[in-house]
Amino acid sequence: MTINNTGETYLKARVTNCAELALSTQECTKMMNVMPGRQLTIDLPDNMRSKPFVDVYLDTYRDKYSESVRLLK
């Protein structure tokens, strides 16, 4: 999975495919920062790749921009 940040501030990215009632999200969530003007390739663990979707949440540094999307296999 690749995130391309064409903005002027860094993005906080959260990738998850946890069940709605998951007690622990460590195994099904990955968080990272994407610096401005950079492209970041994220290698998802096997347990996240085996599910049919991932949800991606993006926010800017001061939360002026926020977007979420569900990516299907």
MDTraj code that builds the backbone (N, CA, C; nanometers):
import mdtraj as md
import numpy as np

residues = "MET THR ILE ASN ASN THR GLY GLU THR TYR LEU LYS ALA ARG VAL THR ASN CYS ALA GLU LEU ALA LEU SER THR GLN GLU CYS THR LYS MET MET ASN VAL MET PRO GLY ARG GLN LEU THR ILE ASP LEU PRO ASP ASN MET ARG SER LYS PRO PHE VAL ASP VAL TYR LEU ASP THR TYR ARG ASP LYS TYR SER GLU SER VAL ARG LEU LEU LYS".split()
xyz = np.array([
    [0.0850, -0.1157, 0.0000],
    [0.0000, 0.0000, 0.0000],
    [0.0901, 0.1226, 0.0000],
    [0.0562, 0.2253, -0.0802],
    [0.1379, 0.3458, -0.0901],
    [0.0527, 0.4689, -0.0644],
    [0.1055, 0.5602, 0.0174],
    [0.0404, 0.6886, 0.0437],
    [0.1311, 0.7969, -0.0124],
    [0.0753, 0.8830, -0.0972],
    [0.1498, 0.9927, -0.1579],
    [0.0979, 1.1234, -0.0991],
    [0.1794, 1.1910, -0.0197],
    [0.1397, 1.3163, 0.0445],
    [0.1872, 1.4333, -0.0410],
    [0.0962, 1.4954, -0.1139],
    [0.1310, 1.6094, -0.1985],
    [0.1070, 1.7423, -0.1273],
    [0.0668, 1.7360, -0.0011],
    [0.0371, 1.8570, 0.0755],
    [0.1618, 1.9231, 0.1319],
    [0.1381, 2.0276, 0.2125],
    [0.2479, 2.1052, 0.2703],
    [0.2692, 2.0763, 0.4184],
    [0.1953, 1.9820, 0.4738],
    [0.2107, 1.9431, 0.6137],
    [0.2078, 1.7913, 0.6216],
    [0.2575, 1.7380, 0.7318],
    [0.2592, 1.5925, 0.7386],
    [0.1205, 1.5367, 0.7672],
    [0.1000, 1.4128, 0.7233],
    [-0.0262, 1.3432, 0.7450],
    [-0.0082, 1.2369, 0.8523],
    [-0.1063, 1.2270, 0.9400],
    [-0.1137, 1.1159, 1.0336],
    [-0.1999, 1.0108, 0.9654],
    [-0.1451, 0.8939, 0.9443],
    [-0.2172, 0.7876, 0.8750],
    [-0.2386, 0.6701, 0.9695],
    [-0.3600, 0.6173, 0.9672],
    [-0.3924, 0.4975, 1.0458],
    [-0.4594, 0.3988, 0.9518],
    [-0.4046, 0.2792, 0.9457],
    [-0.4580, 0.1726, 0.8613],
    [-0.5067, 0.0629, 0.9550],
    [-0.6316, 0.0217, 0.9391],
    [-0.6877, -0.0775, 1.0304],
    [-0.7865, -0.1687, 0.9587],
    [-0.7999, -0.2888, 1.0094],
    [-0.9079, -0.3775, 0.9664],
    [-0.9539, -0.4622, 1.0851],
    [-0.9653, -0.3970, 1.1986],
    [-1.0111, -0.4620, 1.3219],
    [-1.1608, -0.4907, 1.3147],
    [-1.2008, -0.5951, 1.3842],
    [-1.3435, -0.6221, 1.4009],
    [-1.4030, -0.5105, 1.4860],
    [-1.5306, -0.4836, 1.4691],
    [-1.5953, -0.3728, 1.5410],
    [-1.5786, -0.3821, 1.6917],
    [-1.5837, -0.5006, 1.7460],
    [-1.5772, -0.5183, 1.8911],
    [-1.4410, -0.5704, 1.9378],
    [-1.3353, -0.5425, 1.8642],
    [-1.2025, -0.5913, 1.9013],
    [-1.1581, -0.5317, 2.0343],
    [-1.1092, -0.6173, 2.1232],
    [-1.0599, -0.5711, 2.2529],
    [-0.9202, -0.5112, 2.2409],
    [-0.8392, -0.5668, 2.1529],
    [-0.7042, -0.5166, 2.1315],
    [-0.6880, -0.4830, 1.9837],
    [-0.6299, -0.3680, 1.9546],
    [-0.6136, -0.3267, 1.8149],
    [-0.4683, -0.3337, 1.7690],
    [-0.3787, -0.3820, 1.8534],
    [-0.2368, -0.3866, 1.8177],
    [-0.2092, -0.4757, 1.6972],
    [-0.2832, -0.5839, 1.6835],
    [-0.2598, -0.6791, 1.5751],
    [-0.3259, -0.6379, 1.4438],
    [-0.4163, -0.5414, 1.4478],
    [-0.4932, -0.5085, 1.3270],
    [-0.4881, -0.3593, 1.2925],
    [-0.3949, -0.2848, 1.3513],
    [-0.3821, -0.1417, 1.3236],
    [-0.2355, -0.1054, 1.3050],
    [-0.2105, -0.0195, 1.2089],
    [-0.0761, 0.0313, 1.1849],
    [-0.0864, 0.1825, 1.1721],
    [-0.0001, 0.2561, 1.2447],
    [-0.0023, 0.4025, 1.2409],
    [0.1335, 0.4534, 1.1954],
    [0.1312, 0.5630, 1.1176],
    [0.2554, 0.6229, 1.0701],
    [0.2316, 0.7681, 1.0328],
    [0.3400, 0.8438, 1.0190],
    [0.3348, 0.9823, 0.9717],
    [0.3959, 0.9867, 0.8329],
    [0.3317, 1.0601, 0.7425],
    [0.3818, 1.0748, 0.6058],
    [0.4223, 1.2206, 0.5887],
    [0.5507, 1.2422, 0.5680],
    [0.6038, 1.3777, 0.5573],
    [0.5548, 1.4453, 0.4293],
    [0.5477, 1.5803, 0.4293],
    [0.4997, 1.6519, 0.3104],
    [0.5908, 1.6286, 0.1898],
    [0.5278, 1.6140, 0.0745],
    [0.6027, 1.5948, -0.0489],
    [0.6661, 1.4573, -0.0614],
    [0.6256, 1.3636, 0.0225],
    [0.6861, 1.2306, 0.0216],
    [0.5832, 1.1238, -0.0131],
    [0.6358, 1.0117, -0.0561],
    [0.5554, 0.8940, -0.0844],
    [0.6023, 0.7850, 0.0110],
    [0.5106, 0.7209, 0.0806],
    [0.5456, 0.6176, 0.1781],
    [0.4775, 0.4872, 0.1395],
    [0.5578, 0.3827, 0.1238],
    [0.5046, 0.2499, 0.0975],
    [0.4974, 0.1755, 0.2296],
    [0.3802, 0.1213, 0.2587],
    [0.3541, 0.0539, 0.3851],
    [0.3414, -0.0953, 0.3584],
    [0.4219, -0.1735, 0.4281],
    [0.4147, -0.3187, 0.4169],
    [0.3240, -0.3697, 0.5281],
    [0.2060, -0.4145, 0.4918],
    [0.1097, -0.4624, 0.5908],
    [0.1454, -0.6038, 0.6350],
    [0.1292, -0.6339, 0.7646],
    [0.1557, -0.7694, 0.8125],
    [0.0578, -0.8704, 0.7516],
    [0.0965, -0.9962, 0.7535],
    [0.0144, -1.1027, 0.6933],
    [-0.1277, -1.1050, 0.7477],
    [-0.1432, -1.0867, 0.8789],
    [-0.2775, -1.0933, 0.9367],
    [-0.3674, -0.9808, 0.8857],
    [-0.3095, -0.8679, 0.8436],
    [-0.3902, -0.7594, 0.7870],
    [-0.4156, -0.7824, 0.6382],
    [-0.3225, -0.8471, 0.5699],
    [-0.3391, -0.8735, 0.4265],
    [-0.4411, -0.9834, 0.3992],
    [-0.4670, -1.0674, 0.4983],
    [-0.5573, -1.1807, 0.4762],
    [-0.7051, -1.1399, 0.4767],
    [-0.7354, -1.0223, 0.5249],
    [-0.8754, -0.9764, 0.5285],
    [-0.9120, -0.9085, 0.3963],
    [-1.0419, -0.8999, 0.3630],
    [-1.0833, -0.8464, 0.2322],
    [-1.0794, -0.6938, 0.2210],
    [-1.0454, -0.6230, 0.3296],
    [-1.0455, -0.4766, 0.3245],
    [-0.9494, -0.4201, 0.4287],
    [-0.9151, -0.2916, 0.4113],
    [-0.8503, -0.2114, 0.5160],
    [-0.9166, -0.0745, 0.5150],
    [-0.9308, -0.0162, 0.6313],
    [-0.9805, 0.1204, 0.6438],
    [-0.8606, 0.2120, 0.6642],
    [-0.8577, 0.3219, 0.5895],
    [-0.7471, 0.4171, 0.5977],
    [-0.8027, 0.5500, 0.6468],
    [-0.7415, 0.6037, 0.7520],
    [-0.7806, 0.7328, 0.8092],
    [-0.6614, 0.8267, 0.7970],
    [-0.6835, 0.9440, 0.7373],
    [-0.5782, 1.0436, 0.7193],
    [-0.6200, 1.1742, 0.7856],
    [-0.5291, 1.2346, 0.8599],
    [-0.5526, 1.3642, 0.9241],
    [-0.4268, 1.4474, 0.9096],
    [-0.4430, 1.5795, 0.8946],
    [-0.3274, 1.6678, 0.8958],
    [-0.2861, 1.6953, 1.0393],
    [-0.1732, 1.7608, 1.0534],
    [-0.1129, 1.7887, 1.1835],
    [-0.2114, 1.8497, 1.2822],
    [-0.2830, 1.9503, 1.2426],
    [-0.3785, 2.0160, 1.3329],
    [-0.5234, 1.9827, 1.2989],
    [-0.5420, 1.8710, 1.2333],
    [-0.6749, 1.8188, 1.2003],
    [-0.7601, 1.9133, 1.1157],
    [-0.6954, 1.9955, 1.0318],
    [-0.7712, 2.0821, 0.9404],
    [-0.8294, 2.0005, 0.8254],
    [-0.7640, 1.8900, 0.7933],
    [-0.8093, 1.8013, 0.6861],
    [-0.8220, 1.6613, 0.7439],
    [-0.9291, 1.5955, 0.7099],
    [-0.9505, 1.4595, 0.7572],
    [-1.0239, 1.3822, 0.6489],
    [-0.9810, 1.2599, 0.6253],
    [-1.0464, 1.1764, 0.5248],
    [-1.0346, 1.0305, 0.5668],
    [-1.1360, 0.9544, 0.5346],
    [-1.1298, 0.8103, 0.5579],
    [-1.1840, 0.7389, 0.4352],
    [-1.1277, 0.6226, 0.4096],
    [-1.1681, 0.5449, 0.2929],
    [-1.1492, 0.3966, 0.3248],
    [-1.2363, 0.3131, 0.2712],
    [-1.2216, 0.1678, 0.2841],
    [-1.1687, 0.1153, 0.1513],
    [-1.0561, 0.0474, 0.1564],
    [-0.9962, -0.0119, 0.0375],
    [-1.0272, -0.1607, 0.0357],
    [-1.0790, -0.2081, -0.0769],
    [-1.1124, -0.3491, -0.0931],
    [-1.0035, -0.4188, -0.1725],
    [-0.9890, -0.5473, -0.1496],
    [-0.8899, -0.6253, -0.2255],
    [-0.9250, -0.6300, -0.3711],
])
top = md.Topology()
chain = top.add_chain()
for i, resn in enumerate(residues, 1):
    res = top.add_residue(resn, chain, resSeq=i)
    for name in ("N", "CA", "C"):
        top.add_atom(name, md.element.get_by_symbol(name[0]), res)
traj = md.Trajectory(xyz[None], top)
